[in-house]
Amino acid sequence: MEKETRNRYITAAYTSWLQGLGGKKTFGEYLNKLGLSEKAVKMTHSQEIRLAKKGFKTAQRILKMNIKKSKK
């Protein structure tokens, strides 16, 4: 899988995990369940922060869309 595509999948997985789709699993366990984890996945702190910010922005957009839909 191409690195760019894999990163998009991981970002989408993070957003869905934040919304509760992972149940009580940790994010790493959730990635394993989805088959997106590699054995030696190590992220620097700055990479984790970037991923978290991107996930939160995506979640905010989803919430805004849901609010707009519910107002119709």
Secondary structure in CASP SS format (residue, H / E / C, confidence):
PFRMAT SS
TARGET T0000
AUTHOR 0000-0000-0000
METHOD secondary structure of the structure
MODEL  1
M C 1.00
E C 1.00
K H 1.00
E H 1.00
T H 1.00
R H 1.00
N H 1.00
R H 1.00
Y H 1.00
I H 1.00
T H 1.00
A H 1.00
A H 1.00
Y H 1.00
T H 1.00
S H 1.00
W H 1.00
L H 1.00
Q C 1.00
G C 1.00
L C 1.00
G C 1.00
G C 1.00
K C 1.00
K C 1.00
T C 1.00
F H 1.00
G H 1.00
E H 1.00
Y H 1.00
L H 1.00
N H 1.00
K H 1.00
L H 1.00
G C 1.00
L C 1.00
S C 1.00
E C 1.00
K C 1.00
A C 1.00
V C 1.00
K C 1.00
M C 1.00
T C 1.00
H H 1.00
S H 1.00
Q H 1.00
E H 1.00
I H 1.00
R H 1.00
L H 1.00
A H 1.00
K H 1.00
K H 1.00
G H 1.00
F H 1.00
K H 1.00
T H 1.00
A H 1.00
Q H 1.00
R H 1.00
I H 1.00
L H 1.00
K H 1.00
M H 1.00
N H 1.00
I H 1.00
K H 1.00
K H 1.00
S H 1.00
K H 1.00
K C 1.00
END
